[in-house]
Amino acid sequence: MSDLNEYSDEAICQELFERIEAIRLEKNLTQQSLADELDITTKTYRNIATGKTRLQVLIGVLRVLDRLDVIENWIPDEPMSPLLMAKLKGKQRKHASPKKGSSHGTSLKSDAKNTANNDEIDW
């Protein structure tokens, strides 16, 4: 798969399953033995192909196949220089900002109170 953006989610799941199947066969494991080791059904295992499985199942399969290393490439840590790390220490984002124009972050009660106070003062 060259450019994943050109593929549907279903096609990516199918490709992922085919790659997992190749590793499973290389290790000479049956679907049943792999499923038994994870305490899941073979149907649950095959659901990886359609994307109808929990991420935890996929991680378990990769663990049994001794291929957890591939997860490192999914969302790699961005390398950062020591100077930049020191500069940004304590300033890392922990939450997303609300969308512009949304009322998140403002209190409707305080807005109503301010309006009421302004009405009293406005002669």
Steps between C-alpha positions, in 0.01 A plus 500: 500500500673811379273789602257397771288810442387349170348195673177462693507408867366156406780445247761598758349257754505223239865572414593505868327165552677348199836610640413358842392175334836477319684541831271245668565243228874572508491414871301186417206592723140414426230762541355281775827478697551875474142564610534253788812675624310829507183343643295624203306322227634451150212720381630781721846447352364511144309819582833681470454469123181707510607740773234365735729428792635685799847651486584283802445185289731629229768581758460151649540338159815701434630399843441128434671537162790680672448806279409778744791692349282603206291719730800732538456603137127576525537833676871556558628738765613822340870555572566827678823679571601529868486881474146495367397245764633727777327803348165324469512320835174563677341650189393178329135493402279277704164592342373614163380857465129555448392582144464868416147622548409228748374583847749261664710679756242771571243482768144572397417584863776760522390649164142528625619652830714758320207591275275543804759721674543710185123547476487635856783746439379619160291815581 
